[in-house]
Amino acid sequence: MAIKTVDVDSLVDQTGNLFETVAILSKRSRQVAIRMKSDLDTRLAYFEGFDPELEDPKFQQEQRMISMKHEVKPKPTEVAIEEMFESEVYFRDPTSDV
């Protein structure tokens, strides 16, 4: 996994505070992680009812392919940062009157 530098200043410009930016990214990455985990669980749930057939190499190969596709996906933190750069993350300040 290559290390990518992130222009933190451009992210902070959106919120005005570094700590708020980190909190927003943290919450969004948790949401993305839950969605990704749910998707993986749904796909693997298909194989739960096939106890004798699980020894079949075809079933094992299908499970392996699903798991490998999940591992190749970008990490939830990366997704959250990209969404923040593209201004796709909705956030608001609960202390403001607006």
PyRosetta script that sets phi, psi and omega in degrees:
from pyrosetta import init, pose_from_sequence

init()
pose = pose_from_sequence("MAIKTVDVDSLVDQTGNLFETVAILSKRSRQVAIRMKSDLDTRLAYFEGFDPELEDPKFQQEQRMISMKHEVKPKPTEVAIEEMFESEVYFRDPTSDV")
pose.set_psi(1, 122.6)
pose.set_omega(1, -179.6)
pose.set_phi(2, -79.0)
pose.set_psi(2, 147.1)
pose.set_omega(2, 177.8)
pose.set_phi(3, -89.3)
pose.set_psi(3, 129.6)
pose.set_omega(3, 179.2)
pose.set_phi(4, -112.8)
pose.set_psi(4, 137.6)
pose.set_omega(4, 175.7)
pose.set_phi(5, -83.6)
pose.set_psi(5, 146.0)
pose.set_omega(5, -178.2)
pose.set_phi(6, -121.4)
pose.set_psi(6, 132.1)
pose.set_omega(6, 177.0)
pose.set_phi(7, -78.5)
pose.set_psi(7, 93.9)
pose.set_omega(7, -176.0)
pose.set_phi(8, -65.7)
pose.set_psi(8, -34.0)
pose.set_omega(8, -178.4)
pose.set_phi(9, -61.1)
pose.set_psi(9, -38.3)
pose.set_omega(9, 179.8)
pose.set_phi(10, -69.8)
pose.set_psi(10, -30.5)
pose.set_omega(10, 175.3)
pose.set_phi(11, -71.7)
pose.set_psi(11, -40.6)
pose.set_omega(11, -179.6)
pose.set_phi(12, -66.7)
pose.set_psi(12, -31.4)
pose.set_omega(12, 178.9)
pose.set_phi(13, -60.3)
pose.set_psi(13, -29.0)
pose.set_omega(13, -178.8)
pose.set_phi(14, -72.4)
pose.set_psi(14, -34.5)
pose.set_omega(14, -176.4)
pose.set_phi(15, -106.8)
pose.set_psi(15, -28.9)
pose.set_omega(15, -178.0)
pose.set_phi(16, 91.7)
pose.set_psi(16, -4.9)
pose.set_omega(16, -177.1)
pose.set_phi(17, -148.0)
pose.set_psi(17, 131.2)
pose.set_omega(17, -179.1)
pose.set_phi(18, -62.8)
pose.set_psi(18, -41.5)
pose.set_omega(18, -176.8)
pose.set_phi(19, -68.8)
pose.set_psi(19, -36.1)
pose.set_omega(19, 175.5)
pose.set_phi(20, -65.2)
pose.set_psi(20, -40.1)
pose.set_omega(20, 178.6)
pose.set_phi(21, -61.3)
pose.set_psi(21, -45.2)
pose.set_omega(21, 179.7)
pose.set_phi(22, -64.0)
pose.set_psi(22, -41.2)
pose.set_omega(22, 179.3)
pose.set_phi(23, -64.6)
pose.set_psi(23, -42.2)
pose.set_omega(23, 179.2)
pose.set_phi(24, -64.4)
pose.set_psi(24, -45.3)
pose.set_omega(24, 179.2)
pose.set_phi(25, -64.0)
pose.set_psi(25, -37.3)
pose.set_omega(25, 179.2)
pose.set_phi(26, -64.3)
pose.set_psi(26, -46.9)
pose.set_omega(26, 179.4)
pose.set_phi(27, -63.9)
pose.set_psi(27, -42.4)
pose.set_omega(27, -179.5)
pose.set_phi(28, -67.1)
pose.set_psi(28, -39.6)
pose.set_omega(28, 179.8)
pose.set_phi(29, -66.6)
pose.set_psi(29, -34.2)
pose.set_omega(29, 174.5)
pose.set_phi(30, -64.0)
pose.set_psi(30, -41.3)
pose.set_omega(30, 177.8)
pose.set_phi(31, -61.8)
pose.set_psi(31, -43.7)
pose.set_omega(31, 179.6)
pose.set_phi(32, -65.4)
pose.set_psi(32, -41.2)
pose.set_omega(32, -179.9)
pose.set_phi(33, -63.3)
pose.set_psi(33, -40.8)
pose.set_omega(33, 178.8)
pose.set_phi(34, -64.7)
pose.set_psi(34, -41.9)
pose.set_omega(34, 178.7)
pose.set_phi(35, -63.6)
pose.set_psi(35, -42.9)
pose.set_omega(35, 180.0)
pose.set_phi(36, -66.1)
pose.set_psi(36, -41.1)
pose.set_omega(36, 178.8)
pose.set_phi(37, -64.8)
pose.set_psi(37, -41.6)
pose.set_omega(37, 178.2)
pose.set_phi(38, -62.3)
pose.set_psi(38, -42.1)
pose.set_omega(38, 178.8)
pose.set_phi(39, -63.2)
pose.set_psi(39, -44.2)
pose.set_omega(39, 178.8)
pose.set_phi(40, -63.9)
pose.set_psi(40, -44.2)
pose.set_omega(40, 179.4)
pose.set_phi(41, -61.9)
pose.set_psi(41, -39.2)
pose.set_omega(41, 178.8)
pose.set_phi(42, -63.6)
pose.set_psi(42, -43.6)
pose.set_omega(42, -179.4)
pose.set_phi(43, -68.0)
pose.set_psi(43, -37.8)
pose.set_omega(43, -179.1)
pose.set_phi(44, -80.4)
pose.set_psi(44, -17.9)
pose.set_omega(44, 179.1)
pose.set_phi(45, -65.0)
pose.set_psi(45, -23.7)
pose.set_omega(45, 178.2)
pose.set_phi(46, -58.0)
pose.set_psi(46, -33.7)
pose.set_omega(46, -173.7)
pose.set_phi(47, -87.2)
pose.set_psi(47, -1.6)
pose.set_omega(47, -174.2)
pose.set_phi(48, -70.2)
pose.set_psi(48, -31.0)
pose.set_omega(48, -175.2)
pose.set_phi(49, -86.5)
pose.set_psi(49, 0.1)
pose.set_omega(49, -173.5)
pose.set_phi(50, -108.2)
pose.set_psi(50, 65.3)
pose.set_omega(50, -177.2)
pose.set_phi(51, -61.7)
pose.set_psi(51, -54.3)
pose.set_omega(51, -179.4)
pose.set_phi(52, -67.8)
pose.set_psi(52, -31.0)
pose.set_omega(52, -177.0)
pose.set_phi(53, -77.5)
pose.set_psi(53, -13.4)
pose.set_omega(53, -178.9)
pose.set_phi(54, -63.9)
pose.set_psi(54, -20.0)
pose.set_omega(54, 176.4)
pose.set_phi(55, -75.2)
pose.set_psi(55, -14.8)
pose.set_omega(55, 179.7)
pose.set_phi(56, -66.4)
pose.set_psi(56, 128.0)
pose.set_omega(56, -179.3)
pose.set_phi(57, -59.0)
pose.set_psi(57, -29.1)
pose.set_omega(57, 179.7)
pose.set_phi(58, -65.7)
pose.set_psi(58, -42.9)
pose.set_omega(58, 178.4)
pose.set_phi(59, -63.8)
pose.set_psi(59, -43.1)
pose.set_omega(59, -180.0)
pose.set_phi(60, -63.4)
pose.set_psi(60, -39.5)
pose.set_omega(60, 178.9)
pose.set_phi(61, -64.4)
pose.set_psi(61, -41.9)
pose.set_omega(61, 179.4)
pose.set_phi(62, -63.7)
pose.set_psi(62, -43.2)
pose.set_omega(62, 177.8)
pose.set_phi(63, -62.6)
pose.set_psi(63, -42.0)
pose.set_omega(63, 179.6)
pose.set_phi(64, -63.0)
pose.set_psi(64, -41.4)
pose.set_omega(64, 179.7)
pose.set_phi(65, -64.5)
pose.set_psi(65, -41.3)
pose.set_omega(65, 178.3)
pose.set_phi(66, -63.1)
pose.set_psi(66, -44.9)
pose.set_omega(66, -179.9)
pose.set_phi(67, -64.9)
pose.set_psi(67, -39.7)
pose.set_omega(67, -179.6)
pose.set_phi(68, -68.1)
pose.set_psi(68, -38.0)
pose.set_omega(68, 176.9)
pose.set_phi(69, -63.2)
pose.set_psi(69, -36.6)
pose.set_omega(69, 179.1)
pose.set_phi(70, -68.1)
pose.set_psi(70, -38.4)
pose.set_omega(70, -178.7)
pose.set_phi(71, -69.1)
pose.set_psi(71, -27.7)
pose.set_omega(71, -177.3)
pose.set_phi(72, -80.0)
pose.set_psi(72, -21.4)
pose.set_omega(72, -178.9)
pose.set_phi(73, -61.3)
pose.set_psi(73, 152.9)
pose.set_omega(73, 177.4)
pose.set_phi(74, -65.3)
pose.set_psi(74, 151.4)
pose.set_omega(74, -179.5)
pose.set_phi(75, -68.3)
pose.set_psi(75, 153.1)
pose.set_omega(75, -178.8)
pose.set_phi(76, -57.0)
pose.set_psi(76, -34.4)
pose.set_omega(76, 178.7)
pose.set_phi(77, -65.4)
pose.set_psi(77, -40.8)
pose.set_omega(77, 178.0)
pose.set_phi(78, -62.8)
pose.set_psi(78, -41.8)
pose.set_omega(78, 179.4)
pose.set_phi(79, -63.1)
pose.set_psi(79, -44.3)
pose.set_omega(79, -179.6)
pose.set_phi(80, -62.7)
pose.set_psi(80, -42.2)
pose.set_omega(80, 179.8)
pose.set_phi(81, -65.4)
pose.set_psi(81, -43.3)
pose.set_omega(81, 178.1)
pose.set_phi(82, -61.8)
pose.set_psi(82, -42.4)
pose.set_omega(82, 178.2)
pose.set_phi(83, -63.5)
pose.set_psi(83, -37.2)
pose.set_omega(83, 178.8)
pose.set_phi(84, -67.1)
pose.set_psi(84, -41.7)
pose.set_omega(84, 177.4)
pose.set_phi(85, -62.0)
pose.set_psi(85, -37.0)
pose.set_omega(85, -177.8)
pose.set_phi(86, -87.8)
pose.set_psi(86, 6.6)
pose.set_omega(86, 179.3)
pose.set_phi(87, 58.1)
pose.set_psi(87, 37.5)
pose.set_omega(87, 178.0)
pose.set_phi(88, -96.3)
pose.set_psi(88, -3.7)
pose.set_omega(88, -178.7)
pose.set_phi(89, -95.6)
pose.set_psi(89, 124.3)
pose.set_omega(89, 176.8)
pose.set_phi(90, -92.0)
pose.set_psi(90, 129.1)
pose.set_omega(90, 175.5)
pose.set_phi(91, -146.6)
pose.set_psi(91, 155.5)
pose.set_omega(91, 178.2)
pose.set_phi(92, -143.6)
pose.set_psi(92, 159.4)
pose.set_omega(92, 178.3)
pose.set_phi(93, -95.3)
pose.set_psi(93, 111.7)
pose.set_omega(93, -176.4)
pose.set_phi(94, -69.0)
pose.set_psi(94, -15.3)
pose.set_omega(94, -179.5)
pose.set_phi(95, -85.9)
pose.set_psi(95, -15.3)
pose.set_omega(95, -179.0)
pose.set_phi(96, -82.9)
pose.set_psi(96, 155.0)
pose.set_omega(96, -178.4)
pose.set_phi(97, -84.8)
pose.set_psi(97, -13.0)
pose.set_omega(97, -174.9)
pose.set_phi(98, -74.8)
pose.dump_pdb("model.pdb")
